[in-house]
Amino acid sequence: MYYQETLRPQIHFTPKENWINDPNGLVYYEGEYHLFYQRNPNGNKHADMHWGHAVSTDLYHWKELGTALEPDQLGTIFSGSAVVDKHNTSGLFKEETGGLVAIFTHDNHGEQQQSIAYSEDKGRTWVKYEGNPVIPNTTIKDFRDPKVAWHADSKQWVMVLACGDHIQFFGSPNLIDWTHLSSFGKEYPSDGGVWECPDLIHLPVEGTDQKEWVLIVSINPGGPNGGSAVYYFTGSFDGKEFHPNEAATDPLKWADEGRDFYAAVTWDNTDDTYWIGWMNNWDYANDVPVSPWRSAMSLVRKISLQPDGGNYLLKQEPVIVSEPVQVRSESSLTIKPGEKAAYDVTLPGTIDIQLSQPAKQWGFQLVSDQGEVFKLEINQTNNSYTFYRTEGQQDFSDKFASEITGSLNGLDIQKITAIFDHCSFELFANDGVVVSTNLMYPSGAITAVELYTEEAEVEVEQLSMNELPTIWK
Ligand code: FRU
Protein backbone atom coordinates (compact mmCIF):
# COMPACT_ATOMS: atom_id res chain seq x y z
CA MET A 1 0.00 0.00 0.00
CA TYR A 2 1.51 3.29 -1.01
CA TYR A 3 -0.54 6.46 -0.75
CA GLN A 4 0.49 9.38 -2.89
CA GLU A 5 -2.41 11.83 -2.82
CA THR A 6 -1.57 15.42 -1.98
CA LEU A 7 -2.11 16.04 1.75
CA ARG A 8 -2.26 12.28 2.49
CA PRO A 9 -0.63 11.79 5.92
CA GLN A 10 2.48 9.63 5.60
CA ILE A 11 3.23 8.93 9.28
CA HIS A 12 -0.32 8.96 10.68
CA PHE A 13 -2.95 6.27 10.33
CA THR A 14 -5.60 6.97 7.69
CA PRO A 15 -7.96 4.50 6.03
CA LYS A 16 -7.62 3.89 2.30
CA GLU A 17 -10.94 5.63 1.77
CA ASN A 18 -13.99 7.08 3.50
CA TRP A 19 -14.82 8.61 6.83
CA ILE A 20 -13.34 7.67 10.22
CA ASN A 21 -13.57 9.17 13.69
CA ASP A 22 -12.79 7.96 17.24
CA PRO A 23 -10.24 5.23 17.99
CA ASN A 24 -12.07 2.24 19.51
CA GLY A 25 -11.25 -1.15 21.02
CA LEU A 26 -7.56 -0.42 21.67
CA VAL A 27 -6.02 -3.62 22.98
CA TYR A 28 -2.73 -5.49 22.76
CA TYR A 29 -3.13 -9.20 22.15
CA GLU A 30 -0.75 -11.94 21.02
CA GLY A 31 1.85 -9.68 19.43
CA GLU A 32 -0.53 -7.16 17.85
CA TYR A 33 -1.77 -3.74 18.83
CA HIS A 34 -5.35 -3.41 17.63
CA LEU A 35 -6.78 -0.12 16.45
CA PHE A 36 -10.50 -0.30 15.80
CA TYR A 37 -12.20 2.94 14.87
CA GLN A 38 -15.49 4.59 14.00
CA ARG A 39 -15.97 4.13 10.28
CA ASN A 40 -18.51 4.83 7.55
CA PRO A 41 -17.62 2.27 4.87
CA ASN A 42 -19.86 3.95 2.29
CA GLY A 43 -19.12 7.65 2.45
CA ASN A 44 -16.89 10.42 3.66
CA LYS A 45 -19.24 12.02 6.19
CA HIS A 46 -20.21 10.83 9.66
CA ALA A 47 -23.02 8.30 9.12
CA ASP A 48 -23.85 4.60 9.39
CA MET A 49 -21.20 3.83 12.00
CA HIS A 50 -19.27 0.55 11.86
CA TRP A 51 -16.01 -0.43 13.54
CA GLY A 52 -13.08 -0.51 11.14
CA HIS A 53 -9.93 -2.39 12.06
CA ALA A 54 -6.16 -1.98 11.73
CA VAL A 55 -3.25 -3.77 13.42
CA SER A 56 0.35 -2.90 14.22
CA THR A 57 3.29 -4.61 15.83
CA ASP A 58 5.01 -1.34 16.80
CA LEU A 59 2.26 1.32 17.21
CA TYR A 60 3.62 3.21 14.19
CA HIS A 61 3.17 1.08 11.05
CA TRP A 62 -0.45 0.05 10.49
CA LYS A 63 -2.18 -2.54 8.36
CA GLU A 64 -5.81 -1.85 7.56
CA LEU A 65 -8.04 -4.92 7.76
CA GLY A 66 -11.57 -3.74 6.97
CA THR A 67 -14.85 -3.88 8.88
CA ALA A 68 -14.97 -5.55 12.31
CA LEU A 69 -18.48 -4.72 13.57
CA GLU A 70 -21.54 -3.91 11.49
CA PRO A 71 -24.86 -2.34 12.46
CA ASP A 72 -27.72 -4.72 13.38
CA GLN A 73 -31.31 -4.52 14.62
CA LEU A 74 -30.15 -2.75 17.81
CA GLY A 75 -28.54 0.07 15.85
CA THR A 76 -25.25 1.35 14.51
CA ILE A 77 -21.97 0.74 16.31
CA PHE A 78 -20.69 3.72 18.28
CA SER A 79 -17.46 4.00 20.28
CA GLY A 80 -16.21 1.54 22.87
CA SER A 81 -13.30 -0.56 24.02
CA ALA A 82 -11.90 -4.10 23.98
CA VAL A 83 -10.28 -6.30 26.61
CA VAL A 84 -8.53 -9.65 26.77
CA ASP A 85 -10.76 -12.00 28.75
CA LYS A 86 -7.75 -14.13 29.72
CA HIS A 87 -9.54 -16.33 32.21
CA ASN A 88 -12.81 -16.62 30.27
CA THR A 89 -14.74 -14.75 33.00
CA SER A 90 -17.49 -14.21 30.41
CA GLY A 91 -17.87 -17.91 29.65
CA LEU A 92 -18.16 -16.90 25.98
CA PHE A 93 -15.11 -18.84 24.83
CA LYS A 94 -14.85 -22.54 24.14
CA GLU A 95 -11.29 -22.77 25.35
CA GLU A 96 -10.27 -21.78 28.85
CA THR A 97 -7.67 -19.59 27.14
CA GLY A 98 -10.25 -16.84 26.63
CA GLY A 99 -10.16 -14.27 23.84
CA LEU A 100 -11.11 -10.70 22.97
CA VAL A 101 -14.31 -9.03 24.13
CA ALA A 102 -15.46 -5.71 22.63
CA ILE A 103 -17.77 -3.47 24.66
CA PHE A 104 -19.50 -0.79 22.58
CA THR A 105 -22.54 1.45 22.27
CA HIS A 106 -25.47 0.50 20.08
CA ASP A 107 -27.03 3.71 18.78
CA ASN A 108 -30.58 3.53 17.53
CA HIS A 109 -31.39 7.06 16.31
CA GLY A 110 -30.14 8.54 19.56
CA GLU A 111 -31.27 5.73 21.87
CA GLN A 112 -28.04 4.34 23.28
CA GLN A 113 -27.32 1.06 25.05
CA GLN A 114 -24.17 -0.93 25.80
CA SER A 115 -23.49 -4.24 24.08
CA ILE A 116 -20.67 -6.75 23.72
CA ALA A 117 -19.17 -9.00 21.05
CA TYR A 118 -16.40 -11.58 21.21
CA SER A 119 -13.66 -12.81 18.91
CA GLU A 120 -11.75 -16.07 18.92
CA ASP A 121 -9.50 -15.19 15.99
CA LYS A 122 -7.51 -12.14 17.11
CA GLY A 123 -10.21 -9.63 16.27
CA ARG A 124 -10.68 -10.66 12.63
CA THR A 125 -14.25 -11.83 13.09
CA TRP A 126 -16.72 -11.07 15.89
CA VAL A 127 -19.85 -12.67 17.26
CA LYS A 128 -22.31 -10.36 18.97
CA TYR A 129 -23.57 -11.63 22.34
CA GLU A 130 -27.12 -12.92 21.94
CA GLY A 131 -28.30 -11.25 25.17
CA ASN A 132 -27.39 -7.72 24.01
CA PRO A 133 -27.72 -5.06 25.28
CA VAL A 134 -25.80 -5.77 28.51
CA ILE A 135 -26.68 -2.30 29.84
CA PRO A 136 -30.07 -1.30 28.45
CA ASN A 137 -31.15 2.24 27.82
CA THR A 138 -32.13 4.46 30.69
CA THR A 139 -33.71 7.84 30.35
CA ILE A 140 -30.31 9.42 29.72
CA LYS A 141 -29.99 10.84 26.21
CA ASP A 142 -26.21 10.67 25.83
CA PHE A 143 -25.23 7.32 27.31
CA ARG A 144 -22.20 5.95 25.55
CA ASP A 145 -18.57 5.08 24.87
CA PRO A 146 -17.91 2.31 27.45
CA LYS A 147 -14.23 1.91 28.36
CA VAL A 148 -13.55 -1.24 30.33
CA ALA A 149 -10.49 -2.50 32.21
CA TRP A 150 -9.80 -5.12 34.89
CA HIS A 151 -9.47 -3.48 38.31
CA ALA A 152 -7.15 -5.82 40.20
CA ASP A 153 -7.76 -4.47 43.74
CA SER A 154 -11.53 -4.93 43.63
CA LYS A 155 -11.24 -8.01 41.36
CA GLN A 156 -13.82 -6.88 38.83
CA TRP A 157 -14.19 -5.35 35.41
CA VAL A 158 -14.80 -1.62 35.71
CA MET A 159 -16.61 0.36 33.01
CA VAL A 160 -16.42 4.14 32.64
CA LEU A 161 -19.39 5.50 30.69
CA ALA A 162 -20.06 9.02 29.40
CA CYS A 163 -23.53 10.26 30.37
CA GLY A 164 -24.01 13.76 28.96
CA ASP A 165 -22.72 15.97 31.76
CA HIS A 166 -21.20 13.30 34.00
CA ILE A 167 -19.52 9.89 34.18
CA GLN A 168 -21.02 6.67 35.52
CA PHE A 169 -18.94 3.76 36.76
CA PHE A 170 -20.19 0.18 36.49
CA GLY A 171 -18.65 -3.06 37.81
CA SER A 172 -18.95 -6.64 36.55
CA PRO A 173 -17.51 -10.08 37.32
CA ASN A 174 -18.04 -11.34 33.76
CA LEU A 175 -18.46 -8.43 31.28
CA ILE A 176 -22.16 -9.38 30.95
CA ASP A 177 -23.83 -8.51 34.28
CA TRP A 178 -23.15 -4.90 35.23
CA THR A 179 -23.89 -3.04 38.48
CA HIS A 180 -23.88 0.74 38.83
CA LEU A 181 -21.03 1.72 41.16
CA SER A 182 -21.12 5.53 41.29
CA SER A 183 -21.45 8.77 39.32
CA PHE A 184 -18.96 11.58 39.01
CA GLY A 185 -18.68 15.07 37.66
CA LYS A 186 -22.08 16.77 37.68
CA GLU A 187 -20.59 19.60 39.72
CA TYR A 188 -18.18 20.47 36.91
CA PRO A 189 -19.85 22.89 34.51
CA SER A 190 -19.80 21.56 30.97
CA ASP A 191 -21.15 24.77 29.40
CA GLY A 192 -23.49 22.94 27.09
CA GLY A 193 -20.81 20.50 25.96
CA VAL A 194 -21.35 16.75 26.02
CA TRP A 195 -18.94 14.39 27.76
CA GLU A 196 -17.73 11.57 25.53
CA CYS A 197 -15.12 8.80 25.33
CA PRO A 198 -13.93 8.60 28.95
CA ASP A 199 -11.06 6.46 30.23
CA LEU A 200 -9.82 5.60 33.72
CA ILE A 201 -6.12 4.80 33.94
CA HIS A 202 -3.44 4.21 36.53
CA LEU A 203 -0.35 6.14 35.46
CA PRO A 204 3.21 6.07 36.80
CA VAL A 205 4.58 9.30 38.27
CA GLU A 206 7.94 10.09 36.74
CA GLY A 207 10.90 9.80 39.10
CA THR A 208 8.93 7.81 41.72
CA ASP A 209 7.54 4.30 42.03
CA GLN A 210 4.13 5.72 42.69
CA LYS A 211 1.05 5.55 40.45
CA GLU A 212 -1.95 7.88 40.32
CA TRP A 213 -5.45 7.46 38.90
CA VAL A 214 -6.39 9.67 35.99
CA LEU A 215 -9.90 10.12 34.60
CA ILE A 216 -9.89 11.16 30.96
CA VAL A 217 -12.92 12.92 29.47
CA SER A 218 -13.53 14.26 25.96
CA ILE A 219 -15.88 17.21 25.68
CA ASN A 220 -17.66 18.63 22.65
CA PRO A 221 -18.17 21.53 22.31
CA GLY A 222 -16.24 23.31 25.07
CA GLY A 223 -12.60 22.90 24.04
CA PRO A 224 -10.21 25.72 25.03
CA ASN A 225 -9.91 26.84 21.40
CA GLY A 226 -13.46 25.86 20.44
CA GLY A 227 -15.17 22.60 19.57
CA SER A 228 -13.76 19.26 20.67
CA ALA A 229 -10.98 18.61 23.21
CA VAL A 230 -9.78 16.19 25.89
CA TYR A 231 -9.30 16.94 29.57
CA TYR A 232 -8.26 14.94 32.60
CA PHE A 233 -8.64 14.79 36.36
CA THR A 234 -6.02 13.22 38.62
CA GLY A 235 -7.33 11.59 41.78
CA SER A 236 -8.08 8.29 43.47
CA PHE A 237 -10.26 5.31 42.60
CA ASP A 238 -11.21 2.69 45.20
CA GLY A 239 -13.08 0.23 42.99
CA LYS A 240 -16.31 2.17 43.48
CA GLU A 241 -15.78 5.94 43.38
CA PHE A 242 -13.42 8.40 41.77
CA HIS A 243 -12.30 11.38 43.89
CA PRO A 244 -10.35 14.22 42.32
CA ASN A 245 -7.05 15.19 43.86
CA GLU A 246 -7.84 17.58 46.73
CA ALA A 247 -4.40 19.13 46.78
CA ALA A 248 -4.94 20.49 43.29
CA THR A 249 -6.32 24.01 43.01
CA ASP A 250 -7.75 23.04 39.66
CA PRO A 251 -8.06 19.27 39.27
CA LEU A 252 -9.19 19.60 35.66
CA LYS A 253 -6.52 20.08 32.99
CA TRP A 254 -6.49 20.01 29.21
CA ALA A 255 -4.46 17.14 27.75
CA ASP A 256 -3.82 18.95 24.48
CA GLU A 257 -4.90 22.51 23.82
CA GLY A 258 -4.67 22.18 20.06
CA ARG A 259 -7.80 22.07 17.93
CA ASP A 260 -7.39 18.53 16.65
CA PHE A 261 -6.92 15.89 19.31
CA TYR A 262 -10.15 14.22 20.36
CA ALA A 263 -11.70 11.04 21.76
CA ALA A 264 -8.28 9.85 22.92
CA VAL A 265 -8.19 6.61 24.90
CA THR A 266 -5.54 4.11 25.99
CA TRP A 267 -4.51 0.62 24.94
CA ASP A 268 -5.51 -2.18 27.27
CA ASN A 269 -3.14 -5.01 28.27
CA THR A 270 0.18 -3.16 27.86
CA ASP A 271 2.94 -2.50 30.41
CA ASP A 272 3.53 1.14 29.55
CA THR A 273 0.46 3.24 28.80
CA TYR A 274 -0.14 4.41 25.22
CA TRP A 275 -2.95 6.44 23.74
CA ILE A 276 -4.08 7.79 20.42
CA GLY A 277 -6.63 10.46 19.47
CA TRP A 278 -8.74 11.27 16.45
CA MET A 279 -6.91 14.15 14.77
CA ASN A 280 -9.92 16.31 14.02
CA ASN A 281 -12.60 18.51 15.56
CA TRP A 282 -16.38 18.20 15.25
CA ASP A 283 -16.43 21.93 14.40
CA TYR A 284 -15.41 21.12 10.81
CA ALA A 285 -14.58 17.39 10.60
CA ASN A 286 -17.19 16.62 7.94
CA ASP A 287 -15.78 19.26 5.60
CA VAL A 288 -11.99 19.03 5.77
CA PRO A 289 -10.56 19.19 2.22
CA VAL A 290 -9.13 15.69 1.89
CA SER A 291 -10.24 12.64 -0.07
CA PRO A 292 -10.78 9.77 -0.71
CA TRP A 293 -10.13 9.33 3.03
CA ARG A 294 -11.44 11.72 5.65
CA SER A 295 -9.58 12.03 8.95
CA ALA A 296 -6.41 10.67 10.43
CA MET A 297 -5.41 9.50 13.89
CA SER A 298 -2.77 11.36 15.91
CA LEU A 299 0.59 9.73 16.48
CA VAL A 300 0.50 7.21 19.31
CA ARG A 301 1.87 8.73 22.52
CA LYS A 302 3.31 7.04 25.59
CA ILE A 303 1.81 8.78 28.61
CA SER A 304 2.86 9.25 32.24
CA LEU A 305 2.59 11.91 34.94
CA GLN A 306 5.06 14.55 35.99
CA PRO A 307 4.75 16.06 39.52
CA ASP A 308 3.64 19.70 39.46
CA GLY A 309 3.21 21.26 42.89
CA GLY A 310 0.34 19.41 44.56
CA ASN A 311 -0.87 18.09 41.25
CA TYR A 312 0.45 16.30 38.17
CA LEU A 313 0.89 17.14 34.52
CA LEU A 314 0.25 14.62 31.79
CA LYS A 315 3.38 13.89 29.81
CA GLN A 316 3.02 12.60 26.23
CA GLU A 317 5.92 11.20 24.22
CA PRO A 318 5.23 10.39 20.56
CA VAL A 319 6.04 6.90 19.33
CA ILE A 320 8.15 7.13 16.18
CA VAL A 321 9.66 3.87 15.03
CA SER A 322 11.63 4.43 11.88
CA GLU A 323 15.08 5.34 10.70
CA PRO A 324 14.91 9.13 10.44
CA VAL A 325 17.08 10.77 7.84
CA GLN A 326 18.91 13.60 9.50
CA VAL A 327 18.88 16.57 7.18
CA ARG A 328 20.36 19.14 9.50
CA SER A 329 22.19 19.27 12.80
CA GLU A 330 23.59 22.46 14.23
CA SER A 331 24.87 23.56 17.58
CA SER A 332 25.46 26.98 19.15
CA LEU A 333 23.25 29.01 16.89
CA THR A 334 22.36 32.62 17.69
CA ILE A 335 19.12 34.05 16.33
CA LYS A 336 18.82 37.82 16.33
CA PRO A 337 15.62 39.90 16.29
CA GLY A 338 14.72 40.87 12.74
CA GLU A 339 16.73 37.99 11.25
CA LYS A 340 15.46 34.54 10.37
CA ALA A 341 17.37 31.29 10.34
CA ALA A 342 15.82 29.53 7.34
CA TYR A 343 16.21 25.86 6.41
CA ASP A 344 14.84 23.69 3.63
CA VAL A 345 12.44 21.06 4.82
CA THR A 346 10.67 18.06 3.31
CA LEU A 347 7.60 16.60 4.97
CA PRO A 348 6.96 14.45 6.90
CA GLY A 349 9.61 15.30 9.41
CA THR A 350 10.59 16.56 12.84
CA ILE A 351 12.38 19.56 14.20
CA ASP A 352 14.05 19.45 17.63
CA ILE A 353 15.20 22.67 19.24
CA GLN A 354 17.11 22.85 22.50
CA LEU A 355 17.72 26.36 23.86
CA SER A 356 20.62 27.26 26.14
CA GLN A 357 18.11 29.10 28.31
CA PRO A 358 14.43 30.03 28.04
CA ALA A 359 13.73 32.96 25.73
CA LYS A 360 11.00 35.60 25.93
CA GLN A 361 9.18 35.51 22.62
CA TRP A 362 10.38 33.29 19.81
CA GLY A 363 9.39 30.47 17.56
CA PHE A 364 9.44 29.19 14.02
CA GLN A 365 7.25 29.16 10.98
CA LEU A 366 6.56 26.68 8.24
CA VAL A 367 6.40 28.23 4.79
CA SER A 368 4.80 26.65 1.71
CA ASP A 369 5.91 27.12 -1.87
CA GLN A 370 2.77 29.23 -2.28
CA GLY A 371 4.08 31.61 0.38
CA GLU A 372 1.65 30.48 3.09
CA VAL A 373 2.96 30.74 6.63
CA PHE A 374 2.02 28.61 9.67
CA LYS A 375 3.66 30.16 12.69
CA LEU A 376 4.31 28.87 16.19
CA GLU A 377 5.14 31.46 18.82
CA ILE A 378 6.33 30.74 22.35
CA ASN A 379 5.55 33.64 24.68
CA GLN A 380 7.37 32.87 27.91
CA THR A 381 6.32 36.19 29.51
CA ASN A 382 2.63 35.38 29.08
CA ASN A 383 3.04 31.67 29.85
CA SER A 384 1.44 30.87 26.51
CA TYR A 385 2.01 29.68 22.97
CA THR A 386 0.10 30.51 19.81
CA PHE A 387 -0.15 28.52 16.61
CA TYR A 388 -1.34 30.73 13.77
CA ARG A 389 -3.53 28.66 11.49
CA THR A 390 -4.74 31.61 9.52
CA GLU A 391 -3.33 30.78 6.08
CA GLY A 392 -3.65 27.90 3.66
CA GLN A 393 -6.97 26.33 2.63
CA GLN A 394 -9.73 27.32 5.02
CA ASP A 395 -12.80 28.31 3.06
CA PHE A 396 -14.41 24.89 3.65
CA SER A 397 -15.48 26.07 7.13
CA ASP A 398 -15.73 29.43 8.86
CA LYS A 399 -14.53 27.74 12.07
CA PHE A 400 -11.22 26.47 10.74
CA ALA A 401 -8.99 29.55 10.54
CA SER A 402 -7.80 30.26 14.08
CA GLU A 403 -5.09 31.59 16.31
CA ILE A 404 -4.75 28.64 18.62
CA THR A 405 -3.43 29.48 22.06
CA GLY A 406 -2.48 27.32 25.00
CA SER A 407 -0.76 27.47 28.36
CA LEU A 408 2.91 26.67 28.97
CA ASN A 409 1.77 25.25 32.32
CA GLY A 410 4.05 27.67 34.16
CA LEU A 411 7.12 25.96 32.73
CA ASP A 412 10.26 27.50 31.29
CA ILE A 413 10.31 26.15 27.76
CA GLN A 414 13.74 25.05 26.68
CA LYS A 415 13.07 22.12 24.44
CA ILE A 416 10.67 21.71 21.56
CA THR A 417 9.90 18.82 19.28
CA ALA A 418 7.48 19.48 16.44
CA ILE A 419 6.28 16.81 14.04
CA PHE A 420 4.93 17.80 10.65
CA ASP A 421 2.99 15.62 8.28
CA HIS A 422 1.33 16.85 5.10
CA CYS A 423 -1.68 18.29 6.88
CA SER A 424 -0.79 18.30 10.57
CA PHE A 425 1.42 19.90 13.17
CA GLU A 426 2.04 18.24 16.56
CA LEU A 427 3.95 20.21 19.18
CA PHE A 428 5.62 18.54 22.18
CA ALA A 429 7.39 21.08 24.42
CA ASN A 430 9.64 20.14 27.35
CA ASP A 431 9.47 16.43 26.52
CA GLY A 432 5.71 16.38 26.09
CA VAL A 433 4.22 18.26 29.05
CA VAL A 434 2.89 20.99 26.73
CA VAL A 435 1.22 19.44 23.71
CA SER A 436 -0.76 20.91 20.84
CA THR A 437 -2.14 19.03 17.84
CA ASN A 438 -3.43 20.96 14.86
CA LEU A 439 -4.46 20.29 11.31
CA MET A 440 -3.33 22.68 8.58
CA TYR A 441 -4.01 22.60 4.86
CA PRO A 442 -1.30 24.32 2.82
CA SER A 443 -2.22 24.66 -0.83
CA GLY A 444 1.35 23.89 -1.89
CA ALA A 445 4.22 21.88 -0.44
CA ILE A 446 5.84 23.06 2.80
CA THR A 447 9.43 23.79 1.80
CA ALA A 448 11.02 25.86 4.57
CA VAL A 449 11.26 26.28 8.33
CA GLU A 450 12.28 29.68 9.65
CA LEU A 451 13.34 30.32 13.23
CA TYR A 452 12.79 33.82 14.58
CA THR A 453 12.82 35.89 17.75
CA GLU A 454 10.90 39.08 18.55
CA GLU A 455 12.80 41.01 21.21
CA ALA A 456 16.04 39.49 22.35
CA GLU A 457 18.64 37.15 20.92
CA VAL A 458 17.97 33.46 21.31
CA GLU A 459 20.76 30.96 21.89
CA VAL A 460 20.00 27.62 20.31
CA GLU A 461 22.21 24.97 21.87
CA GLN A 462 21.17 22.25 19.45
CA LEU A 463 18.94 22.15 16.40
CA SER A 464 18.19 19.01 14.49
CA MET A 465 15.85 18.28 11.64
CA ASN A 466 14.86 14.86 10.39
CA GLU A 467 12.88 13.55 7.49
CA LEU A 468 10.70 10.56 8.25
CA PRO A 469 10.04 7.82 5.71
CA THR A 470 6.43 6.96 4.93
CA ILE A 471 4.84 4.28 7.11
CA TRP A 472 2.91 2.95 4.11
CA LYS A 473 5.66 1.08 2.26
C1 FRU B 1 -17.10 11.13 19.79
C2 FRU B 1 -18.41 10.45 19.44
C3 FRU B 1 -18.76 9.40 20.47
C4 FRU B 1 -19.65 8.46 19.71
C5 FRU B 1 -19.01 8.48 18.33
C6 FRU B 1 -20.00 8.34 17.22
O1 FRU B 1 -16.45 11.71 18.73
O2 FRU B 1 -19.44 11.42 19.31
O3 FRU B 1 -19.34 9.92 21.63
O4 FRU B 1 -19.70 7.19 20.25
O5 FRU B 1 -18.34 9.72 18.23
O6 FRU B 1 -19.35 8.17 16.00
Residues whose N, C-alpha, C, O or C-beta is under 5 A from the ligand:
A	BS01	FRU	D22 Q38 M49 F78 S79 R144 D145 E196 C197 A263
